[in-house]
Amino acid sequence: MNPLEPERVQKIISNAGICSRREAEKLIEAGKVRVNGKTIKLGTKALTTDAIFVNNKPILKVEEPITLILNKPKGIVCSNSDPFANQTVFELLPSDLQKKRLFCAGRLDKDSEGMLVITNDGALTNRLTHPSTNIIKRYRITLNKDLKPSDIPMLLKGIEFEGDFLKADKIIPAPTDKEGDRRKLEVHLSHGKKREIRRLFEAHRYYVKKLVRIQIGKIKLKNIAKGGIKILSKKDIERLLG
């Protein structure tokens, strides 16, 4: 982003991590965004150095984009603020990163583990989470009982469950020391509704005892201890997008 080049205000708000671009457009249409003291209309452009207020609060200065992956441990929530949580993923970050306006680009539920993308880049978040991008996420799961081979076509076909259409793109045996183990699987998704894998298997009368995300796009989770991070380079981000 060039601070000397005007941008649409909704883009500046999104890149600052305030909300999504679509939500910013709604705020502008509702008259809740001001630039240099004037309420603006949708389509207005501004500089990142301008005084931009959302709901009467100034947005923070736009920071340099930063994206990292965190190896999320079980029992920690993906939230910037949760009064009921003992610990959030942001509390695992080094102190200098905790001062930045960061958010999760796609979440893992409290009981799940593995690869989590954390960033301040709103555009990247939209690309990673929007269903149309079809970025493959890979998970290793452990079930409470053997998976019947006859259930695999139904899991791949999908099912309406609790108001959502849930399906897996691929299900294969996960590497295991036990030959013929049908409880340890690798599941691929190109989308990701809330707790989709857990709910998908639950709809077919299985319980997911353990779930670990091991890969997003072409970036694999490796050589990062639980709770540890890796800052991604531009080349890494390109691989993240598949």
Secondary structure, 3 states (H helix, E strand, C coil): CCCCCCEEHHHHHHHCCCCCHHHHHHHHHCCCEEECCEECCCCCEECCCCCEEECCEECCCCCCCCEEEEEECCCCECCCCCCCCCCEHHHHCCHHHHCCCCEECCCCCCCCEEEEEEECCHHHHHHHHCHHHCCCEEEEEEECCCCCHHHHHHHHHCEEECCEEECCCEEEECCCCCCCCCCEEEEEECCCCCCHHHHHHHHCCCCEEEEEEEEECCEECCCCCCCCEEECCHHHHHHHCC
